[in-house]
Amino acid sequence: MDEQLAMHFDNKTSVKMLFQSQFREASVIEVEFQDVVQFNWCQSQSADSGMTVLMQAVCFWKDNTLYWAEDIDWSLEGLDRNDYRWIAAKNVRWRIIEAALGPDPRLLKPVN
């Protein structure tokens, strides 16, 4: 919003994800995918709708786009690629936020 109270939209999409681990160092990492090109989110029938346990994920750059998927065997060319959760974005940034450890939603509040 500017000084004249006009609102502007930059037409860019971002996705924030919070990863928690049982490691003592860097136990919580927030990842923000910026300028999202594609976003595929599917929910397993047997999984808790708010949580997913990731054992191994894949992340790679191709044609100036970063791809992240929840399974190390995921492939952009795979016929089953949409059976997995994956994101394609032009930029990504991340930060360690130890104060976000726990079950409460933490992405809505900025952490300094």
C-alpha positions as CSV (number, residue, x, y, z in Angstrom):
1,M,0.0,0.0,0.0
2,D,1.4,3.4,-0.8
3,E,0.9,6.9,0.8
4,Q,-2.3,7.5,-1.1
5,L,-3.7,4.2,0.4
6,A,-3.6,2.6,-3.1
7,M,-2.9,-1.2,-3.1
8,H,-0.6,-2.8,-5.7
9,F,-0.2,-6.4,-6.6
10,D,3.0,-7.7,-8.1
11,N,1.4,-10.8,-9.5
12,K,4.0,-13.1,-8.0
13,T,3.3,-16.1,-5.9
14,S,5.3,-17.4,-3.0
15,V,5.0,-20.5,-0.9
16,K,6.5,-20.9,2.6
17,M,7.2,-24.3,4.1
18,L,8.4,-25.1,7.6
19,F,10.7,-28.1,8.1
20,Q,11.3,-29.5,11.6
21,S,13.8,-32.1,12.5
22,Q,15.1,-33.8,15.6
23,F,18.7,-32.4,15.1
24,R,19.9,-30.2,17.9
25,E,21.4,-27.6,15.5
26,A,19.1,-26.0,12.9
27,S,16.1,-28.0,14.1
28,V,13.6,-25.7,12.2
29,I,14.1,-24.3,8.7
30,E,11.7,-22.1,6.9
31,V,11.9,-22.2,3.1
32,E,10.2,-19.6,0.9
33,F,9.8,-20.4,-2.7
34,Q,9.4,-17.1,-4.6
35,D,7.9,-16.5,-8.0
36,V,6.3,-19.9,-8.1
37,V,5.8,-21.4,-11.6
38,Q,4.0,-24.6,-10.7
39,F,2.7,-26.0,-7.4
40,N,1.4,-29.6,-7.0
41,W,0.0,-30.6,-3.6
42,C,-1.7,-33.9,-3.1
43,Q,-2.7,-35.4,0.2
44,S,-2.3,-39.0,1.0
45,Q,-5.5,-40.7,2.3
46,S,-3.7,-42.2,5.2
47,A,-1.6,-39.1,6.2
48,D,-2.4,-36.5,8.8
49,S,-3.6,-33.4,6.9
50,G,-1.3,-31.1,8.8
51,M,2.0,-33.1,8.8
52,T,4.2,-35.2,6.5
53,V,7.3,-37.1,7.4
54,L,10.0,-36.6,4.8
55,M,12.8,-39.1,4.8
56,Q,14.5,-37.9,1.6
57,A,13.5,-35.1,-0.8
58,V,15.0,-33.8,-4.1
59,C,15.9,-30.3,-5.1
60,F,17.6,-29.3,-8.3
61,W,17.8,-26.4,-10.8
62,K,16.7,-26.8,-14.5
63,D,16.4,-24.0,-17.0
64,N,16.6,-21.3,-14.3
65,T,13.9,-22.9,-12.3
66,L,14.3,-24.6,-8.9
67,Y,12.4,-27.9,-8.4
68,W,11.7,-29.3,-5.0
69,A,9.8,-32.6,-4.5
70,E,9.0,-34.7,-1.4
71,D,10.6,-37.9,-2.8
72,I,14.2,-38.5,-3.8
73,D,13.1,-40.6,-6.8
74,W,10.8,-37.9,-8.2
75,S,11.4,-36.8,-11.8
76,L,10.0,-33.9,-13.7
77,E,9.6,-36.2,-16.7
78,G,8.0,-39.0,-14.7
79,L,4.5,-40.1,-15.6
80,D,3.7,-40.2,-11.8
81,R,5.1,-36.8,-11.0
82,N,1.7,-35.4,-9.9
83,D,1.3,-38.2,-7.4
84,Y,3.9,-36.3,-5.3
85,R,4.0,-32.9,-3.7
86,W,6.3,-30.6,-5.6
87,I,7.1,-27.0,-6.3
88,A,8.8,-25.2,-9.2
89,A,10.0,-21.6,-8.5
90,K,12.3,-19.0,-9.9
91,N,13.9,-18.2,-6.6
92,V,14.2,-19.6,-3.1
93,R,15.4,-18.4,0.3
94,W,15.6,-20.0,3.7
95,R,16.4,-19.3,7.3
96,I,16.9,-21.1,10.5
97,I,14.2,-20.2,13.1
98,E,14.6,-22.2,16.3
99,A,11.7,-20.4,18.0
100,A,9.3,-22.1,15.6
101,L,9.8,-25.6,17.0
102,G,6.5,-27.2,18.0
103,P,3.1,-28.0,16.6
104,D,1.7,-24.4,16.5
105,P,1.3,-22.6,13.1
106,R,4.4,-20.3,13.0
107,L,4.5,-19.1,9.4
108,L,2.0,-16.4,9.9
109,K,4.3,-14.4,12.3
110,P,7.6,-12.8,11.1
111,V,10.6,-13.9,13.1
112,N,13.4,-11.4,13.5
